[in-house]
Amino acid sequence: MRGHTLSKFVLFMALILGFGPAMAGTLNPPTARLDAGKMMGRWYEIARLPNHIQKDCQAGTSDWVRSDSGFQVIQTCHKGAVSAPATEWRARARMIDPKTNSRFKITYFGGVLTLEYWVLDSRADQGWVILATPNGRSLWLMSQQPSLAPAAKSQAVARIKQLGFDVASLEFPQPARN
């Protein structure tokens, strides 16, 4: 691995191994059924719990495209400002719970690292999802639009709090442009 890629990998591993903020309480597995087709397309990062890999990351997006083995995912952010060059992570994802489609694994770095993510809640009518790692150390509020209407954003943040996360710790990065 090149030096820059290796340093990103080390930071990412530090995040996953528990050097991020913890949630208040135990994270329960998702039980609501998710229409996997609704994960397709571009998702915009509205809020997140702080983590090392996304430190000062602005205008985050996650593009989901169906593939033969599940999904291709391209995650993008701009370090420092929306006008900064984009940093990209490419990964493969697959659903691991056919009963709900709310749990999936994403494989990074050509198979070197595989992580599980859960969709804890989604509101198709408002175009947002709450996504977290099972240990509750990482959480994201993602939207199908670059920003959420104030009422929808308030409802989503209230739901994050109801799930047991410390909403005072949430970061709200600069939004991506359409």
Buried (B, 14 or more C-beta within 10 A) or exposed (E): EEEEEEEBBEBBBBBBEEEBBEBEEEBEEBEEEBEBEBBEEBBBBBBBBEBBBBEEBBBBBBBBEEEEEBBBBBBBBBEEEBEBEEBEBEBBBEBBBEEBBBBBBBBBBEEEBBBBBBBBBBBEEBBBBBBBBBBBBBBBBBBBBBEBEEEBBEBBBEBBBEBBBBBEBBBEBBBBEE
